[in-house]
Amino acid sequence: MAETEEIGKIKISDDVVAVIAKSAALSVEGVVMLSGGFVEGFTELVGRKNPSRGIKVDIVEREAAMNEASIDIFLIVEFGYRIPEIATKIQFQVKRDVQAMTGLSVAAVNIHVQGISFSQKRDE
């Protein structure tokens, strides 16, 4: 059996984790868009695009164990969908995708519903 030798550290940017989480969250039916706060909106007005808009990632580095990520997702849901069901699906999808792609342990996926979107094709 061969011994593994550590030859350096691997650091995954918070932005990389945020992009993975964003993709996973947007794949859930009923999610209209991710919602940034005032600062993110102002940043986009002055011409800087933020690929991790609506996602906040906090990675805690552990020496003895796997690093842990806590992820906050701010989003708008489509009217007519059950918010608790959407939130649970997002939590599962984000945790699965982030862990699979990065090897990080996901300690929490917190969902913040910022609003409801009403479809243009609504019967009046």
N, C-alpha and C positions, 0 to 999 in steps of 0.2 A: 504494500500500500504506500503510495507516494505521499510525502508530507507537503502541505501547502505552505507557501512562504509569502508573507505580506511584503509587497514591494513598494507600497505607497497607499495613499488614501484616495477614496473616491468621494467627491463632493457633488451632490445634485442640487442645482439652483432651485430656490423657492419658485421662480418663474416657470421652470420646467414642470414641477409638480402642479402648479396652477393651470398650465395649459392642458395637462392630462386630465385634471379634475374638471376643467371647463368642457372639454370634449365629452367626457362621460356624462356630465349633468345635462348637456344639451341633447344627448341621445335619448333622454327619457321623454316619452310622449306627455304633453301637457305643459312642458317648460317652453315659454315663449322666448325669453332672453335672460341673460344675466344682467344684474343691475349694479352699476357702480355708484359710489356716493358722490358728494359734492366735489371733492378733490379730484376724483377720476374724471368727472364730467368737465371740470375746468381744464384739466390737462389735455383732454381731447379737443377742447375748443381752441387751444393754442397750437394745435397741430401734432401733438404726440399721441400716437396710437398705443393703447395698452392691451397686449394680448391676454393678460390675466385679469381683465376687467370683471368685477363681480366675485372674485376669489381672493381669499386671504389665507396664506399658508404660514404655519409656524412649525419649524422643524427643531426638535430638541435632540442634540447630539448626546449619545450615551457611550461611555467607554466600554463597559462590559457587555452591553446588549445592543440590539439593533436600534438605530435611530428611529424616533417616533415623529409622525407628522399629525398636526391638528389642522383641519381645513374648515374654513367658514365659506359658505356659498350664499350669495345674495341674488335673488332671482324674482322674475315675474312669471306667474302661472296663468294659463288660459282658463277663462271662465268655464265652469261646468265640470272641471276635474276635481276629484277629492284631494285636497291638499295633503292630508296625512299619508295617503297612498303614494303620491308623487314624491314626497319627502323621503319616505322609506326606500323607494326605488332608487332615488338619487344617492342616498347614503350607501346602499349596497353596491351600486355601479361604480361610484367614485372610489370606494375602499378597494374593491376588486381590481380596478384598472391601475390605480396608483401603486398598490402592492405588487402587482404582476410586472409592471414596467420599471419600477425603481428599486424594489426590494425593501423599501421603507415599511415599517409597521405603522398602520394608520390607527391612531388612538381615538380620534373623533372626527366626524363629519357633521358640522352644525349647519342647519338649513335656516335661512332668514328669508321669509317670503316678504318682498317689498311692495308687491302690488298684484292686481288682477288685470288681465287684458281681455277686452271684449272683442270678439271677431267682427269684421266688417260685414259678414254675411248673416247677421243676426235677423231673425224674424221679428217684425215689429207689430 
